[in-house]
Amino acid sequence: MRCEGRQADGRSILSLMTLGAAHGAELELEAEGEGAQDLIQALIQLFAGGFSELD
């Protein structure tokens, strides 16, 4: 995941937190390997739904 020139490993919550992405920030997602496309689609839906699955 990337935000404003900073990059984080999506497998690490600490790494993601160091992005410091504020509400409304534009994020760039990248995944590779088996299931990468499905992962990206799931993340897009999660963000689009305002993380309502977590409520």
Residue pairs with C-beta under 8 A, 6 or more apart in sequence:
1 7
1 8
1 10
1 16
1 19
1 27
1 28
1 29
1 30
2 8
2 19
2 27
2 28
2 30
3 19
3 20
3 21
3 25
3 26
3 27
3 28
4 21
4 25
6 18
6 19
6 20
8 15
8 16
8 18
8 19
9 15
9 16
10 16
10 29
10 31
19 27
21 27
27 47
29 40
29 43
29 44
31 37
31 39
31 40
46 53
